[in-house]
């Protein structure tokens, strides 16, 4: 019996007014939301399951010493892409998070791939689904993120945008007025030397696409 082809998920683009104008709040808010990459002939989507906040005054952040031609996208109003090359090998996708003129950003560290898995596999040159988008470098490669996307509006129609959750994070505890308590964990950020102990990393507990050591995925 032939299995039916799954239909692409119907997603609604996030409005800027829905985004918290606070870096830490935005990082938590984005868990369970979706990122959408539009390519010629393909739409790639995934649920955001891991994000790190780089708030105002953070010495580990690219915006710490003020705006430069490289980091200017971090000083745009919330919901713009900041793309940079890390360690000379991998691009990283971030979301600006404070009022215009104030530096702040959220690094998207992992997504759960949903639509467009075949193109993601080609981009990553792997057939192992668990390795497609687990970690910020893999995420960017799977979605074909390049510096050409730096500064684009993620709340507008275009090649990359943010959307409502493909499915809400699984609840824990009693169901409340908002539909339940998201299984969102917090931890220190990964791979930093400055401000390394700040608990500014948010992730969906129990999701196999969350990156990092096992201790930071429970």
C-alpha positions as CSV (number, residue, x, y, z in Angstrom):
1,X,0.0,0.0,0.0
2,X,1.4,3.4,-1.0
3,X,1.8,5.8,1.9
4,X,0.1,9.2,1.3
5,X,2.4,12.1,0.7
6,X,2.3,14.4,3.8
7,X,0.9,17.8,3.2
8,X,3.0,20.8,4.0
9,X,2.1,22.4,7.3
10,X,0.0,25.5,7.2
11,X,1.8,28.2,9.1
12,X,1.0,31.8,9.9
13,X,3.8,34.4,9.7
14,X,4.5,36.0,13.1
15,X,3.7,39.7,13.4
16,X,6.3,42.0,14.9
17,X,3.8,43.1,17.5
18,X,3.7,39.5,18.8
19,X,7.5,39.4,19.5
20,X,8.6,40.3,23.1
21,X,10.8,43.4,23.0
22,X,13.3,41.8,25.4
23,X,16.1,39.4,24.4
24,X,15.6,36.8,27.2
25,X,11.8,36.8,26.8
26,X,12.1,36.4,23.0
27,X,14.5,33.4,23.3
28,X,12.0,31.6,25.5
29,X,9.0,32.7,23.3
30,X,10.6,31.3,20.1
31,X,10.7,27.8,21.5
32,X,8.0,25.9,19.7
33,X,7.6,28.5,17.0
34,X,8.7,27.8,13.4
35,X,11.3,29.1,10.9
36,X,10.5,28.9,7.2
37,X,13.1,29.0,4.4
38,X,11.7,29.6,0.9
39,X,13.8,28.3,-2.0
40,X,13.0,27.9,-5.6
41,X,10.7,24.9,-5.8
42,X,10.9,24.0,-2.1
43,X,9.8,25.2,1.3
44,X,11.9,24.1,4.3
45,X,10.4,24.4,7.8
46,X,11.3,23.4,11.3
47,X,10.1,24.0,14.9
48,X,12.6,25.9,17.0
49,X,13.6,23.7,19.9
50,X,16.8,25.5,21.2
51,X,17.8,29.1,21.4
52,X,20.3,31.3,23.3
53,X,19.8,34.9,24.4
54,X,22.5,37.5,24.1
55,X,20.9,40.5,25.9
56,X,21.9,44.1,26.4
57,X,25.3,44.5,28.0
58,X,26.3,40.9,27.5
59,X,30.1,40.7,27.1
60,X,29.7,37.5,25.1
61,X,27.6,39.2,22.5
62,X,28.6,40.7,19.1
63,X,26.8,43.9,20.0
64,X,28.6,44.5,23.3
65,X,30.9,47.2,22.0
66,X,28.3,49.0,19.9
67,X,27.2,48.9,16.2
68,X,29.6,48.1,13.4
69,X,29.1,47.4,9.7
70,X,29.3,43.7,10.6
71,X,26.8,43.6,13.5
72,X,24.4,46.4,12.5
73,X,21.5,43.9,12.0
74,X,21.5,43.3,15.8
75,X,20.5,46.9,16.3
76,X,17.4,46.7,14.1
77,X,13.9,46.4,15.6
78,X,12.9,42.9,16.8
79,X,12.5,40.2,14.2
80,X,15.4,40.8,11.7
81,X,18.0,38.2,10.8
82,X,21.6,38.5,11.8
83,X,23.9,36.1,10.0
84,X,27.6,35.7,10.7
85,X,30.4,33.3,10.0
86,X,31.7,31.5,13.1
87,X,35.2,30.0,13.3
88,X,35.6,30.6,9.6
89,X,33.5,27.5,8.8
90,X,29.8,27.8,9.8
91,X,27.1,30.4,9.4
92,X,24.9,31.2,12.4
93,X,21.3,32.5,12.3
94,X,20.2,35.0,14.9
95,X,17.1,37.1,15.5
96,X,17.3,40.8,16.6
97,X,15.5,41.3,19.9
98,X,15.5,44.9,21.2
99,X,14.2,48.3,20.2
100,X,15.8,49.8,17.1
101,X,19.2,51.2,18.0
102,X,19.7,48.9,21.0
103,X,21.8,45.8,20.5
104,X,20.4,42.3,21.3
105,X,20.0,39.0,19.7
106,X,18.8,35.4,19.9
107,X,20.9,32.6,18.4
108,X,18.8,29.8,16.9
109,X,20.7,26.7,17.9
110,X,18.4,23.8,16.8
111,X,15.1,23.1,15.0
112,X,13.1,20.0,14.5
113,X,12.9,19.5,10.7
114,X,9.3,19.3,9.4
115,X,8.9,20.1,5.7
116,X,11.6,19.9,3.0
117,X,13.7,17.2,4.7
118,X,15.0,15.9,1.3
119,X,16.5,19.3,0.4
120,X,17.9,19.6,3.9
121,X,19.6,16.2,3.5
122,X,21.2,17.4,0.2
123,X,22.5,20.6,1.8
124,X,23.9,18.7,4.7
125,X,25.1,15.7,2.6
126,X,23.7,13.2,5.1
127,X,20.7,10.9,5.3
128,X,20.7,10.9,9.1
129,X,17.7,13.0,10.1
130,X,19.0,13.5,13.7
131,X,22.1,15.3,12.3
132,X,20.3,17.7,10.0
133,X,19.6,20.6,12.3
134,X,21.0,19.8,15.7
135,X,23.3,22.7,16.4
136,X,23.5,26.2,14.9
137,X,26.0,25.4,12.1
138,X,24.0,22.4,11.0
139,X,20.8,24.4,11.1
140,X,22.2,27.1,8.9
141,X,23.6,24.6,6.4
142,X,20.4,22.6,6.2
143,X,18.4,25.8,5.5
144,X,20.9,27.2,3.1
145,X,21.5,30.3,5.3
146,X,24.1,32.7,3.8
147,X,25.1,36.3,4.5
148,X,22.7,37.4,1.7
149,X,20.0,36.9,4.3
150,X,21.6,39.2,6.9
151,X,19.3,42.0,7.9
152,X,16.1,40.7,6.2
153,X,12.8,41.1,8.0
154,X,11.7,37.8,9.4
155,X,8.1,39.1,9.9
156,X,7.6,39.9,6.3
157,X,7.1,37.8,3.1
158,X,10.5,36.7,1.8
159,X,13.1,34.0,1.6
160,X,13.2,33.5,5.4
161,X,10.5,34.1,8.0
162,X,9.2,33.2,11.4
163,X,5.8,31.5,11.9
164,X,3.4,30.2,14.5
165,X,4.2,26.9,16.1
166,X,3.8,23.9,13.8
167,X,2.5,22.2,16.9
168,X,2.6,23.6,20.5
169,X,5.4,22.3,22.8
170,X,4.2,19.3,24.7
171,X,2.6,20.3,28.0
172,X,3.7,19.3,31.5
173,X,1.6,19.6,34.5
174,X,-2.0,20.8,34.6
175,X,-3.5,22.4,31.5
176,X,-3.9,26.1,32.2
177,X,-5.7,29.0,30.4
178,X,-2.9,29.3,27.9
179,X,-3.2,25.6,26.9
180,X,-0.5,24.1,29.1
181,X,3.0,24.6,30.4
182,X,5.6,24.2,27.7
183,X,8.4,21.7,28.4
184,X,11.0,24.5,28.2
185,X,14.3,23.9,30.0
186,X,17.1,26.4,30.8
187,X,20.8,26.1,31.0
188,X,24.1,27.9,30.6
189,X,25.0,28.7,27.1
190,X,27.3,26.4,25.1
191,X,30.9,27.1,23.9
192,X,31.4,30.5,25.6
193,X,34.3,31.8,27.8
194,X,32.7,35.2,28.7
195,X,29.6,35.2,30.9
196,X,29.7,31.5,30.6
197,X,27.6,30.7,33.6
198,X,24.5,32.8,32.7
199,X,21.4,30.6,32.2
200,X,20.3,32.1,28.9
201,X,19.9,29.0,26.8
202,X,16.3,27.7,26.3
203,X,15.3,24.3,24.9
204,X,12.4,21.9,24.5
205,X,13.0,19.1,27.0
206,X,13.0,15.6,25.5
207,X,13.4,16.7,21.9
208,X,16.0,14.6,20.1
209,X,17.1,17.6,17.9
210,X,18.4,19.7,20.9
211,X,22.1,20.0,20.7
212,X,24.8,19.9,23.4
213,X,25.9,17.3,26.0
214,X,23.3,15.0,27.5
215,X,23.4,16.9,30.8
216,X,22.2,20.1,29.0
217,X,19.4,18.3,27.1
218,X,17.5,16.7,29.9
